[in-house]
Amino acid sequence: MDNKLYVGNLSYATRDEDLQQQFSQYGQVASAKVMMDRDSGRSKGFGFVEMVSASDAQNAIQGANGQTVDGRALVVNIARPREERPGGFGGGGGGYRSGNGGGRGRY
């Protein structure tokens, strides 16, 4: 898994195809994905590039890390494994309260 790269500080205009093209100069790109916000559909400003080999990944890190693209200095390094999040929908407080508000009557 030493061939999967994290690419940060991307321009919000960057798309998957742009990322693939930018990294193809360093070796063979297996996949390129810009992470998008589920609700707004807007880029989150980072993505992942998977290179075919570990040597291509090292070439990409050396070549692209710190390079300015669309006015932004890229951050490129080996992607860390995704951390597992606790299951469920998180804790909430309270829940549903029933009742008529402390016995107040109608006016």
C-alpha positions as CSV (number, residue, x, y, z in Angstrom):
1,M,0.0,0.0,0.0
2,D,3.0,2.3,-0.3
3,N,1.8,3.4,-3.7
4,K,-1.3,5.2,-2.4
5,L,-0.7,9.0,-2.0
6,Y,-2.5,11.7,0.0
7,V,-2.6,15.0,-2.0
8,G,-3.6,18.0,0.1
9,N,-4.0,21.7,-0.5
10,L,-5.7,21.2,-3.8
11,S,-7.6,24.0,-5.5
12,Y,-11.3,23.6,-5.1
13,A,-11.5,23.6,-8.9
14,T,-9.4,20.4,-9.2
15,R,-11.2,17.4,-10.5
16,D,-10.3,13.7,-10.8
17,E,-9.1,14.0,-14.4
18,D,-6.9,17.0,-13.4
19,L,-5.2,15.0,-10.6
20,Q,-4.7,12.0,-12.9
21,Q,-3.0,14.2,-15.5
22,Q,-0.8,16.1,-13.0
23,F,0.5,12.8,-11.5
24,S,1.0,10.9,-14.8
25,Q,4.2,12.8,-15.4
26,Y,5.7,10.9,-12.4
27,G,4.7,7.4,-13.5
28,Q,1.7,5.3,-14.2
29,V,-1.5,6.3,-12.3
30,A,-3.8,3.5,-11.3
31,S,-6.5,5.9,-9.9
32,A,-7.0,9.5,-8.9
33,K,-9.9,10.7,-6.7
34,V,-10.6,14.2,-5.4
35,M,-12.8,14.0,-2.3
36,M,-16.1,15.8,-2.6
37,D,-18.5,17.0,0.1
38,R,-21.6,14.9,0.1
39,D,-24.0,17.7,0.8
40,S,-22.6,20.6,-1.3
41,G,-20.9,18.6,-4.0
42,R,-17.9,20.9,-3.6
43,S,-14.3,19.7,-3.4
44,K,-12.9,19.2,0.1
45,G,-9.4,20.3,-1.1
46,F,-7.7,17.0,-0.9
47,G,-7.6,13.7,-2.7
48,F,-5.8,10.4,-3.2
49,V,-3.7,9.1,-6.1
50,E,-2.8,5.5,-6.4
51,M,0.4,4.9,-8.5
52,V,1.0,1.5,-10.1
53,S,4.3,1.0,-8.3
54,A,6.0,2.1,-5.1
55,S,8.8,3.6,-7.1
56,D,6.3,5.7,-9.1
57,A,4.8,6.8,-5.8
58,Q,8.2,7.9,-4.5
59,N,8.8,9.8,-7.8
60,A,5.5,11.5,-7.4
61,I,6.2,12.5,-3.8
62,Q,9.6,13.9,-4.7
63,G,8.3,15.7,-7.8
64,A,4.9,17.1,-6.7
65,N,5.3,17.8,-2.9
66,G,5.6,21.5,-2.5
67,Q,4.9,22.3,-6.2
68,T,2.6,25.2,-6.9
69,V,-0.6,24.2,-8.8
70,D,-3.3,26.8,-9.3
71,G,-1.6,29.1,-6.8
72,R,-1.5,26.4,-4.0
73,A,1.6,24.5,-2.8
74,L,0.6,20.8,-2.9
75,V,1.2,18.5,0.1
76,V,2.0,15.0,-1.1
77,N,2.8,12.0,1.1
78,I,2.0,8.3,1.6
79,A,-1.6,7.9,2.6
80,R,-2.2,6.6,6.0
81,P,-4.7,3.8,6.5
82,R,-8.2,5.0,7.2
83,E,-9.0,5.1,10.9
84,E,-12.1,3.2,12.0
85,R,-14.8,5.4,13.4
86,P,-17.1,4.2,16.2
87,G,-20.2,2.6,14.8
88,G,-23.7,4.0,15.2
89,F,-25.1,7.4,14.7
90,G,-23.3,9.0,17.7
91,G,-24.8,9.9,21.0
92,G,-27.5,12.3,21.4
93,G,-28.9,13.8,24.5
94,G,-32.4,13.6,25.6
95,G,-34.7,12.3,23.0
96,Y,-38.4,12.9,22.7
97,R,-40.2,14.6,25.7
98,S,-43.8,14.1,26.0
99,G,-46.2,16.0,28.2
100,N,-48.2,19.2,28.0
101,G,-45.6,21.6,29.4
102,G,-46.0,21.3,33.1
103,G,-49.8,21.4,33.4
104,R,-50.5,24.7,31.9
105,G,-54.0,25.0,30.7
106,R,-55.5,26.6,27.7
107,Y,-56.2,30.3,27.6
